[in-house]
Amino acid sequence: MLEFLDLEEKNAYSEHALETAIIDHLEHFLLELGKGFLFEARQKRFTFDNDHFYVDLVFYNRLLRCYVLIDLKRDKLTHQDLGQMQMYVNYFDRLPSASCCAIVSMMHWLS
């Protein structure tokens, strides 16, 4: 991924730095995802039970009529991370534009 984003090799990058690099290379990133993808939001906020949550990057595929949620993580995958992403998927699954389609979720884990 670092090569794709033109980032030099380092031991670690912050989630913000990777998110910014993806946004800076958005056109190329969308072409890599495939046909029909649209960028919807960065740090998309939604509220559930009076708590605010943020999805790092949100894309929509107009051909498949489904969302692609990208949650960037630096650390080891935890059950809490999986539960959080499942909550995001459940939230987006209830949106009218995705009512008939499955939600695709992606997590990128960085060491």
Long-range contacts (C-beta under 8 A, 24 or more apart in sequence): 1-108, 4-28, 4-29, 4-32, 12-74, 12-110, 12-111, 13-74, 13-110, 14-74, 15-56, 15-72, 15-73, 15-74, 18-72, 18-108, 18-110, 19-43, 19-56, 19-57, 19-72, 22-57, 22-70, 30-59, 33-59, 33-68, 34-61, 35-63, 36-61, 36-62, 36-63, 36-64, 37-61, 37-62, 37-68, 38-62, 40-67, 46-91, 48-87, 48-91, 53-84, 53-87, 53-88, 53-91, 55-88, 58-92, 60-97, 61-104, 64-101, 64-104, 65-97, 65-98, 65-100, 65-101, 66-98, 66-101, 66-102, 66-103, 66-104, 67-92, 67-95, 67-98, 67-103, 67-104, 68-104, 68-105, 68-106, 69-103, 69-104, 69-105, 69-106, 70-106, 70-107, 70-108, 71-105, 71-106, 71-107, 71-108, 72-107, 72-108, 72-110, 73-107, 73-108, 73-109, 73-110, 74-109, 74-110, 76-109, 77-107, 77-109, 81-107
